[in-house]
């Protein structure tokens, strides 16, 4: 099993398998239930969706925040102090982290 798992794009081993197969696999099913494969696929799709959401959020935020921090919007009265910019940047990171933690709710 180990050579096939090593060649596969994603190798899935059953927890009751051999040690070599378990070490070679990318994913190890703790239970010997083949239905867990569909749960893994669902979780991977949810993870990918969260990744895309966070990339979109970060891109949109930075498209506005970087010019604002550079003073591009000063002509319209929008000037950010460095401290406020740092707080907003930290807030952006927290928003992405909280969004990623919402994966725990995925079933």
Secondary structure, 3 states (H helix, E strand, C coil): CHHHHHHCCCCEEECCCCHHHHHHCCEEECCCCCCHHHHHHHHHHHHHHHHHHHHHHHHHHHHHHHHHHHCCCHHHCCCCCHHHHHHHHHHHHHHHHHHHHHHHHCC
